[in-house]
Amino acid sequence: MFMENNFTEIENKYKCNDKLLPILDVTILKNKSALYNFLDYYDSIKAAFNAGTSSRVKYCEYIKYIFNLYIKIQQKYNLKPILAYSDEIEKFQSKFSDTTELNFLKSKCSDNSEKYFSTISDAIKQSLGEKGMKKYDKVTNELDEHRKIVNYDIFDHVSAYQAGENLSTHSGSGLGDYSQYCNKNKDDRVENYNDLKQICERFIKYFVYLSNDSLNMPSEENKYNEYLNYWINRELKEIKNSATQFIEFIDERLDSNFHVYDKFSIFKNKVYNMNEDVFNKMNMLYDLYDNYNKFITEISEEENCLNYANKCLQSYEKAMKKSYETNSSKLYNALMKFSVKYKNTSNKSKFCNNRDLPELPNIIKIKEKEKKVAESKALEVCESIKTEILASPISGENDYVHFHFIYKYLL
């Protein structure tokens, strides 16, 4: 039989589970459901084609709709990866990267379909090709936080890094003059050449300071390489250049005579382009630690001290909400580490003219609040989809109606 005529089995298949709860966007949930249904029943669709179904046109309409949906999702995913789609995209590509399946569908849906299925094939090949890029991946791609190289736990000593940055901007800092490197290989055809040259001079001084063990901290705590990558991404955002392009610019100008070239060689392999999501989360953590350091060192002005303290608490709550909204364990773990640092500090000292350190927002309350909102939205949509699917006919010779319903429902 084309499809199991078992109500209980179908009900279990569409049971709303915990994996769907973090998905707040209704459109994402519907699209995810559409791709899942198609992939789950694809073998049954093939069986119907092979049996000479009289509903060929309807099946072909449904297939073209799903393939068009995949292309739209893949295009958005390429611009900004959405974790909720990752499983369906991977399974879809696995199923149709082999032209055997596409050729089969072309033979069954032959009416003006040659160009259409070729477009699908090209989209899948392009996506898989981008995954396989190695040499040029760092130059062109912005990385999301699921890459191992992305680490949010880099701001513990931000005040020391800031001091080094301030020192590197002053001509009388004693850090030396490295402008000869940045003036080397002048090429006005390079986009934003003058801006890059200025950032180059500041970067080299800053790098020399941080790499010369000037911070007097244990090596395992010194994450200046990771912090410098954030600094480069931040500086280059304004002129719309990428961090990896900047490192190429620097690398063309430095040589083995540069006295910390060996350390630069290590650093350049830690540089990556942050996507907007990672960059925004890094900024949140930077603001959090920056305001924390300001209010624990501000002792003369009570008003300023309290202002920084309130900003610190606001930054913490904002970042914690973001970690739940994006299901980011990396951001959450970085915030947990900060909360330990904060509590340890509060147990030792008083601030703002002998005031107690204000308490951080209750993590459990933030989590429960965000979870309730997520569950309410996701369950509402999930139950709606399940009810509609279970109400559709699923047996007899008109099994295609089940698929056609899904097709119509999602249009």
Secondary structure, DSSP 8 states (H G I E B T S, - for coil): --S---HHHHHHHT---GGGTT---HHHHHHHHHHHHHHHHHHHHHHHHHTT-TTHHHHHHHHHHHHHHHHHHHHHHHHS--GGGHHHHHHHHHHHSSHHHHHHHHHHS-TT-HHHHHHHHHHHHHHHHHHT--TTHHHH-EE-TTSTT------TTHHHHHHHHHHHT-TTSSS---HHHHTTT--TTSTTHHHHHHHHHHHHHHHHHHHTTTT-S-TTT--HHHHHHHHHHHHHHTTT--HHHHHHHHHTT--TTSTTHHHHHHHHTT--EE-HHHHHHHHHHHHHHHHHHHHHH--S-HHHHHHHHHHHHHHHHHHHHHHHHTT-HHHHHHHHHHHHHHHHHHTT--BTTTB-------HHHHHHHHHHHHHHHHHHHHHHHHHHHHHS--SGGGTHHHHHHHHHHH-
